[in-house]
C-alpha cells in the first residue's frame, strides 16, 4: 500500500521527490516519460497516487491525467506546475487532478500534500453511514458513489469530499476557507482558487446548466452553499 507513481523527466527533480517520499514510507515507481507512466497505470496494481509533471518530452501531464481519470476516479493525482504558468494549475485541476504543487517546492510541502491526498484516498471504507439521500441525489458513503436520478456520476476523491460536505450541510453558506479546511485540511499550503476550480468541475457533472446552477449556489465574495430546489 502507499504506492506512488512519480512522472518527471528532469532526473534531479525526480530523485529529489523519490528520496523524500521513500523517507516518508511510500513505495515509489518512477517514470521519465508519459508513455512509461501510462504503461505503469495499466500494468501496476494498487497505485494510490500519481505525481505528474506538466511538461514532458513525449506528451504533457494533462494528457496523462485524463488517461488516469478514464481508468480511475479514486487514484489521487497531484500536478507539478511551474511558478509562472498560472493556467497550468487551472488546466490540471479541470483535467481531473486533485491538487498541485508549484516548483520550486520544499520536501515538507510536498510530503504534507501527498500525506493529505493519501488520507483522502485511504478513507474509502471509513464512513459509517451507507447512504445520504438528497433528491434527486443519493450519496453512497461506502462505495463513495454519487447518483443523480439513479444514474451514477463519476467523482474524484476531492469532488466526493466536497459533495459530501455540501449534502451534509444543505442551505448552509460555507466560505472558501471552510471548504478548503474541511476537504484539503488546515495544513494545506495552496490557494483558495482550488476550491473554485473544483466547484466548476463538479457543476459540469451535476448541473443541467452549469452557467445557471441549481444546486451549488455562489455566495458572492464569500463562498458557496448547497441549495435544495423547490419540488413541483
Protein Blocks (a to p, Z undefined) as FASTA:
>chain_A
ZZacdddfblklmmmmmmmmmmnopacdddfbfklmmmmmmmmghiabdcddfbdfkbcf
klmmmmmmmmockbccdddddfklmmlmmmmmmnopabdcdddddfklmmmmmmmmmmmm
mmmmmpfbfbdcddfbdcdfklopaceehiacdddfklmmmmmmmmmmghiacdfklmmm
mmnopkbcbdfklmmmmmmmmmmmmpmblmlcfklccdehilccdddddeZZ
